[in-house]
Amino acid sequence: MPLLFVRNVAPDVALGMWKIEESVDAFFYDYQRLERMKPVSSVIKSEQRRREVLAVRLLIDRMLGPNAGLRHNADGKPFLDNGMNIGISHTKGYAAVIISPRMNVAVDVEYLSGRVERIAGKFLRHDENAVTLVEKLLHWCAKETLYKICSDEHLALADMRVLSVEGGDASGYVVIKNVQRGETLNVFYNVYDDLVLTYAAL
């Protein structure tokens, strides 16, 4: 069972993660309720992207049942027909979903790779301190999470500043500032063997 977990991370905030091991055919064979997703899946050209979409749908089903309709607004932010707030992220081999009935939520998951080293100069500010690969990835993921939770503000990378990383090697939180508003947010993180997961609720 590639469902890694569904757990409450705060009052009225549920977080789930799926390890994507199935092929597209296996998704449809093993999970009959995904039959309704075939028309949507068939127009997606990338096999990896199709698997990610199906894993996200299964996570939503596990967390809320099969009748929760998923939509996206003009900014691309996902929302649910039942009025609940949702955040979605996926990367190589993993999908994550965060849901809350009353709080604005966001999640980001990134595979550990050298790619973040190559683009660090584009997303790190001069007044931020990130040396190791994991530190750089935490900065990137925290900014992705803040960007998503403030999607209507269309924040630029320069509008987000990581102030500190509080915690250990495996978990903790990143204190990040929305420079436009002058407000800070705690973005929680977990570091696994091959990925970094960040999430927040506001």
ABEGO torsion letter per residue (X at the ends): XABABBBBABBGBBBBBBBBABBAAAAAAABAAAAAAAAAAAABABAAAAAAAAAAAAAAAAAAEAABBBBBBAAGBBBBAAGBBBBBBBBBGBBBBBBBAABBBBBBBBBBBAAAAAAAAAABBAABBBABAAAAAAAAAAAAAAAAAAAAAGBBAAABBBABBBEBAABEBBBBBBAAAGBBBBBBBBBBAABBBBBBBX
